[in-house]
Amino acid sequence: MAGVEEVEVVVAHSERATLRVGDVFLKVDADQARIDVEVEALGMAPIPTPEVLWRKPHVLALAAVPGTALGRLGEPSTASPAAWAAAGAAVRMLHDAPLPPWSGRSVDEIAAHLDGECEWLITNGVLPADLVTRNREIAEAALRPWTPVFTHGDLQISHVFVDGDNVTGVIDWSEASQGDAMYDLASLTLGHEEHLDDLLAGYGTDIDLDVIRAWWSLRSLRASRWLVEHGFDPSSPGCEFDVLRSRM
Protein backbone atom coordinates (compact mmCIF):
# COMPACT_ATOMS: atom_id res chain seq x y z
CA MET A 1 0.00 0.00 0.00
CA ALA A 2 1.50 3.30 -1.09
CA GLY A 3 2.43 5.67 1.71
CA VAL A 4 2.28 3.09 4.49
CA GLU A 5 5.36 3.13 6.70
CA GLU A 6 7.17 -0.10 7.46
CA VAL A 7 7.61 -1.12 11.10
CA GLU A 8 11.23 -1.70 12.06
CA VAL A 9 11.96 -3.75 15.16
CA VAL A 10 14.93 -1.97 16.73
CA VAL A 11 15.21 -4.25 19.75
CA ALA A 12 12.84 -6.79 21.27
CA HIS A 13 13.07 -9.16 24.23
CA SER A 14 10.92 -10.28 27.14
CA GLU A 15 11.29 -7.03 29.10
CA ARG A 16 10.88 -4.37 26.45
CA ALA A 17 10.68 -3.63 22.75
CA THR A 18 11.45 -0.61 20.60
CA LEU A 19 9.79 -0.15 17.22
CA ARG A 20 10.43 2.50 14.58
CA VAL A 21 7.67 3.73 12.30
CA GLY A 22 8.99 6.49 10.06
CA ASP A 23 10.42 9.18 12.32
CA VAL A 24 8.67 7.90 15.45
CA PHE A 25 10.05 5.40 17.96
CA LEU A 26 7.60 3.43 20.09
CA LYS A 27 9.06 2.03 23.32
CA VAL A 28 7.00 -0.68 24.97
CA ASP A 29 8.16 -1.61 28.47
CA ALA A 30 6.76 -4.15 30.91
CA ASP A 31 8.05 -1.96 33.75
CA GLN A 32 6.14 1.33 33.77
CA ALA A 33 8.68 2.75 36.22
CA ARG A 34 11.37 2.72 33.55
CA ILE A 35 9.16 4.79 31.25
CA ASP A 36 8.43 7.21 34.09
CA VAL A 37 12.16 7.62 34.76
CA GLU A 38 12.89 8.16 31.08
CA VAL A 39 10.28 10.89 30.68
CA GLU A 40 11.43 12.73 33.79
CA ALA A 41 15.10 12.43 32.83
CA LEU A 42 14.39 13.71 29.30
CA GLY A 43 12.78 16.78 30.82
CA MET A 44 15.74 17.45 33.11
CA ALA A 45 18.73 16.68 30.88
CA PRO A 46 20.55 19.84 29.67
CA ILE A 47 21.75 18.19 26.46
CA PRO A 48 19.96 17.27 23.18
CA THR A 49 17.41 14.48 23.68
CA PRO A 50 14.46 13.03 21.73
CA GLU A 51 11.15 14.91 21.84
CA VAL A 52 8.42 13.12 23.78
CA LEU A 53 5.41 12.92 21.44
CA TRP A 54 3.01 11.10 23.75
CA ARG A 55 2.88 8.45 26.45
CA LYS A 56 0.34 5.90 27.58
CA PRO A 57 0.66 3.05 30.09
CA HIS A 58 3.67 0.95 29.08
CA VAL A 59 4.19 2.85 25.79
CA LEU A 60 6.29 5.93 25.04
CA ALA A 61 6.43 7.66 21.64
CA LEU A 62 9.59 9.62 20.85
CA ALA A 63 10.66 11.59 17.80
CA ALA A 64 13.78 10.36 16.04
CA VAL A 65 16.92 12.43 16.58
CA PRO A 66 18.94 13.53 13.53
CA GLY A 67 22.38 12.21 12.71
CA THR A 68 23.90 8.78 13.22
CA ALA A 69 25.11 6.85 16.24
CA LEU A 70 28.65 7.55 17.42
CA GLY A 71 29.31 3.87 16.76
CA ARG A 72 28.35 0.31 17.62
CA LEU A 73 29.86 -2.11 20.09
CA GLY A 74 31.96 -4.64 18.19
CA GLU A 75 32.45 -2.31 15.21
CA PRO A 76 35.04 0.44 14.57
CA SER A 77 33.70 3.94 15.15
CA THR A 78 34.00 6.16 12.08
CA ALA A 79 33.20 9.32 14.05
CA SER A 80 35.87 12.01 14.09
CA PRO A 81 38.00 12.86 17.14
CA ALA A 82 36.07 16.16 17.28
CA ALA A 83 32.77 14.26 17.46
CA TRP A 84 34.09 12.19 20.34
CA ALA A 85 35.25 15.37 22.07
CA ALA A 86 31.79 16.87 21.54
CA ALA A 87 30.30 13.77 23.16
CA GLY A 88 32.65 14.25 26.10
CA ALA A 89 31.56 17.87 26.47
CA ALA A 90 27.89 16.82 26.42
CA VAL A 91 28.51 14.21 29.11
CA ARG A 92 30.28 16.81 31.24
CA MET A 93 27.31 19.16 30.87
CA LEU A 94 25.03 16.37 32.07
CA HIS A 95 27.27 15.55 35.02
CA ASP A 96 27.37 19.23 36.04
CA ALA A 97 23.56 19.52 35.97
CA PRO A 98 21.34 19.39 39.09
CA LEU A 99 20.83 15.87 40.41
CA PRO A 100 17.65 13.94 39.61
CA PRO A 101 15.51 13.35 42.72
CA TRP A 102 15.99 9.57 42.67
CA SER A 103 19.17 7.68 43.55
CA GLY A 104 20.85 4.77 41.81
CA ARG A 105 22.27 1.55 43.21
CA SER A 106 24.60 1.78 46.18
CA VAL A 107 28.16 0.48 46.13
CA ASP A 108 27.11 -2.47 48.30
CA GLU A 109 24.24 -3.35 45.95
CA ILE A 110 26.52 -3.21 42.92
CA ALA A 111 29.16 -5.36 44.65
CA ALA A 112 26.60 -7.99 45.68
CA HIS A 113 25.18 -8.15 42.15
CA LEU A 114 28.67 -8.37 40.67
CA ASP A 115 29.63 -11.27 42.93
CA GLY A 116 26.47 -13.13 41.97
CA GLU A 117 27.16 -12.66 38.27
CA CYS A 118 30.77 -13.80 38.64
CA GLU A 119 29.61 -16.93 40.43
CA TRP A 120 27.10 -17.65 37.64
CA LEU A 121 29.72 -17.19 34.91
CA ILE A 122 32.12 -19.64 36.61
CA THR A 123 29.55 -22.21 37.80
CA ASN A 124 27.98 -22.49 34.36
CA GLY A 125 31.32 -22.63 32.52
CA VAL A 126 30.51 -19.52 30.51
CA LEU A 127 33.98 -18.06 31.04
CA PRO A 128 37.21 -19.46 32.54
CA ALA A 129 37.50 -18.93 36.28
CA ASP A 130 40.85 -17.14 35.99
CA LEU A 131 39.39 -14.67 33.50
CA VAL A 132 36.44 -13.90 35.77
CA THR A 133 38.62 -13.69 38.88
CA ARG A 134 41.12 -11.34 37.27
CA ASN A 135 38.41 -8.98 36.05
CA ARG A 136 36.67 -9.11 39.43
CA GLU A 137 39.95 -7.93 40.97
CA ILE A 138 40.18 -5.07 38.45
CA ALA A 139 36.53 -4.14 39.08
CA GLU A 140 37.25 -3.59 42.76
CA ALA A 141 38.68 -0.14 41.98
CA ALA A 142 35.22 1.07 40.92
CA LEU A 143 33.63 -0.04 44.20
CA ARG A 144 34.51 3.04 46.21
CA PRO A 145 32.59 6.07 47.47
CA TRP A 146 31.82 8.63 44.77
CA THR A 147 30.25 12.06 44.62
CA PRO A 148 26.94 11.45 42.80
CA VAL A 149 26.21 13.25 39.54
CA PHE A 150 23.34 13.15 37.04
CA THR A 151 24.23 10.01 35.07
CA HIS A 152 22.61 8.58 31.96
CA GLY A 153 23.17 5.11 33.37
CA ASP A 154 23.30 3.23 30.06
CA LEU A 155 25.49 5.47 27.92
CA GLN A 156 26.32 2.93 25.25
CA ILE A 157 28.07 4.23 22.15
CA SER A 158 24.92 3.53 20.11
CA HIS A 159 22.89 5.87 22.35
CA VAL A 160 24.83 9.02 21.36
CA PHE A 161 23.98 10.55 17.97
CA VAL A 162 26.17 12.99 16.07
CA ASP A 163 26.00 14.94 12.83
CA GLY A 164 29.50 15.74 11.71
CA ASP A 165 31.27 17.00 14.81
CA ASN A 166 28.13 17.91 16.78
CA VAL A 167 26.02 15.89 19.21
CA THR A 168 22.41 15.85 17.99
CA GLY A 169 20.80 13.67 20.62
CA VAL A 170 21.28 11.15 23.41
CA ILE A 171 18.63 8.42 23.64
CA ASP A 172 17.44 5.69 26.06
CA TRP A 173 17.27 7.35 29.48
CA SER A 174 15.40 4.68 31.45
CA GLU A 175 18.46 3.95 33.63
CA ALA A 176 19.19 7.60 34.46
CA SER A 177 19.88 8.31 38.12
CA GLN A 178 22.33 9.75 40.59
CA GLY A 179 25.52 7.78 40.01
CA ASP A 180 29.24 7.65 39.34
CA ALA A 181 30.51 9.93 36.56
CA MET A 182 33.22 7.41 35.66
CA TYR A 183 30.55 4.80 34.89
CA ASP A 184 29.07 6.91 32.08
CA LEU A 185 32.52 7.54 30.61
CA ALA A 186 33.37 3.85 30.81
CA SER A 187 30.06 2.81 29.24
CA LEU A 188 30.59 5.13 26.29
CA THR A 189 34.09 3.83 25.60
CA LEU A 190 33.45 0.14 26.31
CA GLY A 191 35.17 -1.74 23.50
CA HIS A 192 36.44 1.56 22.07
CA GLU A 193 39.38 2.31 24.35
CA GLU A 194 41.18 3.97 21.45
CA HIS A 195 38.72 6.89 21.62
CA LEU A 196 39.03 7.52 25.36
CA ASP A 197 41.56 10.35 24.97
CA ASP A 198 39.29 12.12 22.46
CA LEU A 199 36.30 11.77 24.77
CA LEU A 200 38.24 13.10 27.75
CA ALA A 201 39.53 16.04 25.70
CA GLY A 202 35.95 17.25 25.60
CA TYR A 203 35.01 16.12 29.11
CA GLY A 204 37.81 17.93 30.92
CA THR A 205 39.34 17.23 34.31
CA ASP A 206 38.60 15.04 37.35
CA ILE A 207 39.24 11.74 35.57
CA ASP A 208 40.42 8.53 37.23
CA LEU A 209 41.59 6.22 34.45
CA ASP A 210 41.94 3.25 36.79
CA VAL A 211 38.29 3.57 37.77
CA ILE A 212 37.20 3.82 34.12
CA ARG A 213 39.12 0.62 33.38
CA ALA A 214 37.55 -0.98 36.44
CA TRP A 215 34.07 -0.10 35.18
CA TRP A 216 34.89 -1.72 31.82
CA SER A 217 35.45 -5.00 33.64
CA LEU A 218 32.57 -4.51 36.05
CA ARG A 219 30.01 -3.61 33.39
CA SER A 220 31.07 -6.54 31.19
CA LEU A 221 30.86 -9.02 34.07
CA ARG A 222 27.48 -7.75 35.25
CA ALA A 223 25.93 -7.62 31.77
CA SER A 224 26.99 -10.98 30.37
CA ARG A 225 24.27 -13.21 31.86
CA TRP A 226 21.50 -10.71 30.99
CA LEU A 227 22.77 -10.54 27.41
CA VAL A 228 22.90 -14.33 27.05
CA GLU A 229 19.44 -14.82 28.56
CA HIS A 230 17.88 -12.13 26.34
CA GLY A 231 19.21 -13.35 23.02
CA PHE A 232 22.33 -11.20 22.64
CA ASP A 233 25.86 -12.49 22.14
CA PRO A 234 28.57 -11.03 24.41
CA SER A 235 31.09 -13.33 22.70
CA SER A 236 30.82 -11.45 19.38
CA PRO A 237 34.11 -9.87 18.27
CA GLY A 238 34.84 -6.66 20.13
CA CYS A 239 32.04 -7.15 22.66
CA GLU A 240 31.93 -7.91 26.39
CA PHE A 241 33.93 -11.16 26.44
CA ASP A 242 36.70 -9.57 24.36
CA VAL A 243 36.72 -6.60 26.74
CA LEU A 244 37.26 -9.00 29.62
CA ARG A 245 39.99 -10.90 27.79
CA SER A 246 41.82 -7.65 27.02
CA ARG A 247 42.34 -7.12 30.77
CA MET A 248 44.44 -10.31 31.08
N, C-alpha and C positions, 0 to 999 in steps of 0.2 A: 504494500500500500504506500503510495507516494506520500512523503512528508511525515511518515511515522518514524520516530526515533527508535534506534535499537537500544536494548538494555544490556549494559556491560556489567558483568559481575567482577567487581574490583577485588573483593576478598569475601570469603564466606566460610564459616565454621559454626560449631554448635552454640557459641556464645553470641556472635554478632555477624552481620553481613553489611557490606557496603555496595550499593548499586549506583551506576552512572547512567543517566538518561539525558542525552544532550549535555547541557552545561549545568545540570543539577545532580548533586550527589544525595542519595538517600541512605542514611545510616539506620539500620535496624538493630536494636540491642536488647537482649533479654534482661539486662540490668538497667532499669530506668535511672538509677543513681549515676551511672556513667554519662548518660545523656545530660542530666542536670548539671554535672560538673563541667562538661564540655561547653554548654551554653553559657554558664557563668564565667568560665575562664576566657571564652571568646570575647565577652563583654569587657573584661578587665585587662586583657593583654595589650601592651602599648606598641605592638608590632603588627604588620599586615597579617590578617587572618581571613578565612572565608566568611561571607555574609550569611547570616542565618535567615533563611527564607520563611520557614515555618517549622513548628514542632507539634507533635501529637504523642500520646503515650507510646513509648518504645520506638518512635520514628523521628528522625531529625533530617530536615532538608537544608542543604547548604549549596551556595553557589560555587562553581568551580573557580579556582584562582588561576590567573594567567601564568605563563611561563612553563618551565619543566622542572622536574625534581633535580636536586643537587646531584643525585646519583642513586645507585641501588646497591644493597649489600651483595657482595659476590661479583660485582662488576666494577671496572675502572670508572672513576668519575671523570667526565669530560669538562666539568665546570672549571673556570679560570681561577687562578689564585686570588684575584680580586673578588670573585663571587664567594669564595670560601671566607675571605676576610669580611665581606658584607654580612655573611651568615653569622660570623663571630660577633660583629657589632650588634646585630639584632638580638642574639642571645644575651649579650651584656645588658642591653636595654631592658629585656625581660627580667633579668636577675636584679636589676636596680629598681624595679617597679615595686609598689606596695604589695605586701604579702596577701595572698588569698586567705579567706577566713577559715579554711579547713587545713588540717595538717596531713602530712604523709606518714609513711611507716617509720617507726623508730629504729634506731640502730639495733636494738635487741630483736625486734621483729624481723628485720632483714637478715640478721645473723642466724636466727632460728630457721628461717625459710631456706637460706643458703645451705645450712648443714643438712637439712632434709633432702634437698635436691642432690647434693653431693652423694649422700648415702644411696639414693635411688639410682644414680648414674653408675655407681660401683656395683651395687647388689645385682642390678639387671644386666651387667656386662656391656653397657652402652659405650663406655669409655674406659681405658686402662686406669687402674687405681692410682698409679704414679702420676698420670696426667691430671687427674682430678685433685689429688693431694697437693701437687705443686701449685696449681692455680688457686686452690683454697688458701694456701699460704700467702700468695700474692694478694688475694682479695682482702686479706686482713687489714691492709693499709687503708682501705676505704671505710672500715668499721670503726670510726672515731667520731667524736662530737664535731658538729659543723654548725655554722651560723646559717639558719634557714633563709632561702631566697624563693622567689616565685619561679618554680621550675615547670617546664613542659611535661616532664615525666616519661615521655616516650619519644624523644627527639631523634628518631631514626633519620638517616640521610634522605630517605624517600619522602619524609614529611616536610622538608624545606624546599620551596619552589623559588627559582630564580629566573630572571630574564636578562640575559647578558650578565652584567656584574651587579645587578640589583636584586634584593630579596623581594618577591612579589606576594608571598604568603606562606604561612606555617599552618599545617593542618593537623587534625587528630589530637584533640586536647583532653580526652577523657581521663587521662592519668595525671593531669595538672594538679599541683599541690605545693605546699611548702616542702622544700627538700634541699639536697646538696647540689650546689652549682656544678661541681666537678662531674656529677652524674650526667647532666645534660651534655656537657662537653664530650664526655666519654661515649655517650650514646651516639652522638652525631659523627664521631670519628671511628666507631667500631668497624674494623675491617678496612679502614682507610687511614691508617696511621701516617701515611705519607703526606696527608693534608693537614695534620695537626698544627704545624707551624703557621700555615696560612690562616687557619681558623683563629689561632691565638693572636695573630697580628691584628685582627679586628676586634677581638675580645678585650685585650689589654692585660692588666696586671692581676695579681693575686691568684696565680696558677700553681698548683702542686702536681707536677707531672707524675710522680709516683702514685698519687691517688687516682689520677686519670687511668693509668695503666692497671691499677687495682680494680677499678670499675669495669674495665674491659673484661677481665677474668670473671668478676662477680656477675655481671650481666649475662655473660655467655653461659656460666654454670646454672644460674637461676632460670634462664629461658629455655634450656634445651629440652626438658621433659614436656613443657607446654607446647613447644613447637612440634615435637614428635607426635604428641597425642592429638594435635589439631591439624595434622596433615601437611605440615611444613617439614623441610629437610635441613636441619642444622649442619649436616655433613656435606652440603654442596660446597664446591670450591669457593674459598674466600669468606665463608660464613662462620657460624659460631665455633664449630669444632676446629677449624683452621686457626681461628683467633686463639683458642686454648693451646693448640699445638705450638703456636709461635712464641708462647711464653716459656717453653722448655729450653 
